[in-house]
Amino acid sequence: MSIKENIDMVKEELNSEEKFFEQGVKAEWFIKKYKKPLISTGIVFVLIVIGITGFDAYQNNKIDNANNAFVALGKNPDDQSAANELKSLNPELYDAWKLSMAAKSNDIEALEKLKTSKAPVVADLASYQVAVLQDDAAALGGYSYGQDAIYRDMAIINEAVLLMQSQKVAEAHEKLNTIEQNSPVYKISRLLMHYGVTQN
C-alpha cells in the first residue's frame, strides 16, 4: 500500500470519527437543552402505563368479584350480601339475575320494574314476559313492533292466540301473515291459521 493511500485512509478514518464525535456533541447539547421536558415526558409515559395497568387490574378484579357473587346467588338466591355486591359491581348482571328469578316465580311486579332496566336484553325480555303473563294482546302487539324485539315472532303467535280466543280470527291471520318463512315458528303460525279457519 502506498503512502498516499495510507494518508487517504487515515483521513477517512479521522473524518468518520469527527462526524461521530460531532453527532455525540449535538446529542449531548440536545439532551442538556431539553432535559426537563424529556424527563417530564418520560415520567408522564410511565404514569400512563401504570395507570392503564392498574385500571385493567381493577376492572378484572371487579369482574371476578361480580362473577363470584353471581355464582353465590345461583347456589343460594337468598344470599343478600351477594345480591348487594352484584348490584354494586355489575347492575346489568344483577338485573339479569333478577329477571331469571322473577320469570321462575311469575312475579309480574318484579318484571314490571325490570322493563326499565339499563340492560336492553333484560328490559326486552321483561316486557315480553309481562305481556304473556297478563294475556295482554295489545301489549304483545306493541312488543312485536319493537325494532329489536327478541321474541317478536313468539309475541305475534301469543297475540294471535288471544285474538282467536276473542273470535277475531281475521285480525289474528293478519298478524300471523307477518311471520316470515325463515322464522323458527313459521310452521306454528301456519297451523294456527288453519286452526283459526276451522273455528268459524
NUKOLTOR-570944 format. One record per residue (C-alpha): residue in one letter; y, z, x. Coordinates in steps of 0.02 Angstrom, whole numbers, padded with zeros to 5 digits. Example, Ala and Ser with C-alpha at 12.3 -4.5 7.8 and 13.67 -1.06 7.14 Angstrom:
+---------+--------+--------+--------+
| residuo |      Y |      Z |      X |
+---------+--------+--------+--------+
|       A | -00225 |  00390 |  00615 |
|       S | -00053 |  00357 |  00684 |
+---------+--------+--------+--------+
% end
This chain:
+---------+--------+--------+--------+
| residuo |      Y |      Z |      X |
+---------+--------+--------+--------+
|       M |  00000 |  00000 |  00000 |
|       S |  00170 | -00048 |  00070 |
|       I |  00315 |  00072 |  00094 |
|       K |  00414 | -00019 | -00040 |
|       E |  00275 |  00006 | -00166 |
|       N |  00263 |  00189 | -00118 |
|       I |  00450 |  00212 | -00141 |
|       D |  00444 |  00123 | -00310 |
|       M |  00301 |  00233 | -00365 |
|       V |  00393 |  00392 | -00312 |
|       K |  00549 |  00332 | -00403 |
|       E |  00448 |  00300 | -00560 |
|       E |  00370 |  00474 | -00550 |
|       L |  00540 |  00553 | -00524 |
|       N |  00611 |  00457 | -00673 |
|       S |  00470 |  00514 | -00787 |
|       E |  00489 |  00695 | -00726 |
|       E |  00677 |  00682 | -00751 |
|       K |  00652 |  00619 | -00929 |
|       F |  00527 |  00758 | -00965 |
|       F |  00649 |  00888 | -00895 |
|       E |  00791 |  00811 | -00997 |
|       Q |  00686 |  00823 | -01156 |
|       G |  00648 |  01006 | -01116 |
|       V |  00832 |  01044 | -01092 |
|       K |  00875 |  00958 | -01257 |
|       A |  00739 |  01056 | -01349 |
|       E |  00799 |  01219 | -01271 |
|       W |  00980 |  01179 | -01321 |
|       F |  00923 |  01136 | -01499 |
|       I |  00823 |  01298 | -01514 |
|       K |  00968 |  01403 | -01447 |
|       K |  01093 |  01319 | -01562 |
|       Y |  00985 |  01330 | -01720 |
|       K |  00888 |  01488 | -01678 |
|       K |  00941 |  01589 | -01831 |
|       P |  00913 |  01450 | -01960 |
|       L |  00743 |  01410 | -01883 |
|       I |  00689 |  01593 | -01888 |
|       S |  00754 |  01609 | -02067 |
|       T |  00659 |  01454 | -02120 |
|       G |  00500 |  01520 | -02038 |
|       I |  00519 |  01688 | -02125 |
|       V |  00550 |  01605 | -02293 |
|       F |  00396 |  01495 | -02270 |
|       V |  00288 |  01646 | -02226 |
|       L |  00355 |  01742 | -02377 |
|       I |  00319 |  01594 | -02492 |
|       V |  00140 |  01583 | -02428 |
|       I |  00117 |  01771 | -02450 |
|       G |  00195 |  01763 | -02624 |
|       I |  00083 |  01620 | -02681 |
|       T | -00072 |  01704 | -02610 |
|       G | -00026 |  01870 | -02691 |
|       F |  00011 |  01789 | -02859 |
|       D | -00156 |  01696 | -02856 |
|       A | -00247 |  01859 | -02815 |
|       Y | -00154 |  01947 | -02957 |
|       Q | -00196 |  01808 | -03081 |
|       N | -00380 |  01807 | -03029 |
|       N | -00388 |  01996 | -03046 |
|       K | -00308 |  01984 | -03218 |
|       I | -00434 |  01852 | -03272 |
|       D | -00580 |  01956 | -03207 |
|       N | -00519 |  02112 | -03298 |
|       A | -00494 |  02014 | -03460 |
|       N | -00669 |  01941 | -03446 |
|       N | -00741 |  02114 | -03415 |
|       A | -00651 |  02182 | -03568 |
|       F | -00715 |  02035 | -03672 |
|       V | -00894 |  02067 | -03614 |
|       A | -00874 |  02253 | -03654 |
|       L | -00815 |  02208 | -03829 |
|       G | -00966 |  02094 | -03850 |
|       K | -01077 |  02243 | -03814 |
|       N | -00975 |  02368 | -03915 |
|       P | -00848 |  02296 | -04039 |
|       D | -00782 |  02473 | -04072 |
|       D | -00726 |  02497 | -03891 |
|       Q | -00539 |  02520 | -03924 |
|       S | -00491 |  02536 | -03740 |
|       A | -00574 |  02369 | -03701 |
|       A | -00487 |  02291 | -03852 |
|       N | -00318 |  02357 | -03795 |
|       E | -00347 |  02297 | -03617 |
|       L | -00399 |  02124 | -03677 |
|       K | -00249 |  02114 | -03792 |
|       S | -00129 |  02156 | -03650 |
|       L | -00212 |  02045 | -03519 |
|       N | -00253 |  01891 | -03624 |
|       P | -00184 |  01892 | -03803 |
|       E | -00260 |  01722 | -03843 |
|       L | -00436 |  01777 | -03792 |
|       Y | -00407 |  01936 | -03892 |
|       D | -00364 |  01830 | -04044 |
|       A | -00523 |  01728 | -04018 |
|       W | -00624 |  01889 | -04017 |
|       K | -00533 |  01950 | -04174 |
|       L | -00571 |  01783 | -04258 |
|       S | -00757 |  01798 | -04221 |
|       M | -00760 |  01975 | -04291 |
|       A | -00659 |  01927 | -04447 |
|       A | -00768 |  01773 | -04478 |
|       K | -00928 |  01878 | -04465 |
|       S | -00865 |  02002 | -04594 |
|       N | -00769 |  01875 | -04702 |
|       D | -00613 |  01982 | -04678 |
|       I | -00481 |  01874 | -04763 |
|       E | -00339 |  01994 | -04720 |
|       A | -00378 |  01985 | -04534 |
|       L | -00399 |  01796 | -04544 |
|       E | -00230 |  01779 | -04631 |
|       K | -00148 |  01869 | -04484 |
|       L | -00236 |  01754 | -04360 |
|       K | -00163 |  01599 | -04445 |
|       T | -00006 |  01633 | -04343 |
|       S | -00097 |  01657 | -04178 |
|       K | -00017 |  01581 | -04023 |
|       A | -00187 |  01509 | -03981 |
|       P | -00186 |  01343 | -04078 |
|       V | -00376 |  01336 | -04097 |
|       V | -00382 |  01514 | -04167 |
|       A | -00241 |  01478 | -04290 |
|       D | -00328 |  01317 | -04345 |
|       L | -00499 |  01398 | -04371 |
|       A | -00423 |  01548 | -04461 |
|       S | -00331 |  01431 | -04581 |
|       Y | -00491 |  01336 | -04619 |
|       Q | -00594 |  01495 | -04640 |
|       V | -00468 |  01573 | -04761 |
|       A | -00463 |  01415 | -04869 |
|       V | -00654 |  01409 | -04876 |
|       L | -00673 |  01594 | -04916 |
|       Q | -00543 |  01584 | -05054 |
|       D | -00615 |  01422 | -05127 |
|       D | -00438 |  01354 | -05120 |
|       A | -00442 |  01164 | -05144 |
|       A | -00255 |  01148 | -05114 |
|       A | -00265 |  01247 | -04950 |
|       L | -00414 |  01142 | -04894 |
|       G | -00318 |  00984 | -04935 |
|       G | -00167 |  01045 | -04839 |
|       Y | -00276 |  01094 | -04693 |
|       S | -00362 |  00923 | -04689 |
|       Y | -00193 |  00837 | -04673 |
|       G | -00153 |  00937 | -04515 |
|       Q | -00138 |  00820 | -04367 |
|       D | -00255 |  00920 | -04253 |
|       A | -00367 |  00999 | -04386 |
|       I | -00533 |  01037 | -04301 |
|       Y | -00634 |  01044 | -04462 |
|       R | -00538 |  00907 | -04551 |
|       D | -00691 |  00818 | -04623 |
|       M | -00777 |  00981 | -04670 |
|       A | -00619 |  01033 | -04762 |
|       I | -00624 |  00869 | -04858 |
|       I | -00807 |  00899 | -04904 |
|       N | -00767 |  01076 | -04963 |
|       E | -00614 |  01016 | -05060 |
|       A | -00716 |  00877 | -05143 |
|       V | -00850 |  01001 | -05197 |
|       L | -00716 |  01112 | -05276 |
|       L | -00637 |  00961 | -05362 |
|       M | -00807 |  00907 | -05430 |
|       Q | -00836 |  01082 | -05496 |
|       S | -00669 |  01065 | -05587 |
|       Q | -00727 |  00898 | -05660 |
|       K | -00603 |  00800 | -05552 |
|       V | -00733 |  00676 | -05490 |
|       A | -00616 |  00528 | -05462 |
|       E | -00500 |  00635 | -05355 |
|       A | -00649 |  00702 | -05259 |
|       H | -00706 |  00523 | -05224 |
|       E | -00534 |  00478 | -05159 |
|       K | -00543 |  00623 | -05037 |
|       L | -00721 |  00580 | -04983 |
|       N | -00672 |  00399 | -04951 |
|       T | -00554 |  00459 | -04813 |
|       I | -00702 |  00516 | -04707 |
|       E | -00741 |  00383 | -04577 |
|       Q | -00914 |  00315 | -04541 |
|       N | -00919 |  00389 | -04366 |
|       S | -00897 |  00565 | -04436 |
|       P | -01047 |  00682 | -04425 |
|       V | -01025 |  00723 | -04611 |
|       Y | -01010 |  00543 | -04670 |
|       K | -01185 |  00541 | -04747 |
|       I | -01148 |  00703 | -04837 |
|       S | -00990 |  00626 | -04908 |
|       R | -01092 |  00477 | -04974 |
|       L | -01219 |  00594 | -05054 |
|       L | -01079 |  00693 | -05135 |
|       M | -01002 |  00535 | -05204 |
|       H | -01167 |  00487 | -05282 |
|       Y | -01190 |  00665 | -05348 |
|       G | -01015 |  00662 | -05424 |
|       V | -01051 |  00496 | -05512 |
|       T | -01211 |  00560 | -05590 |
|       Q | -01121 |  00714 | -05656 |
|       N | -01013 |  00611 | -05776 |
+---------+--------+--------+--------+
% end
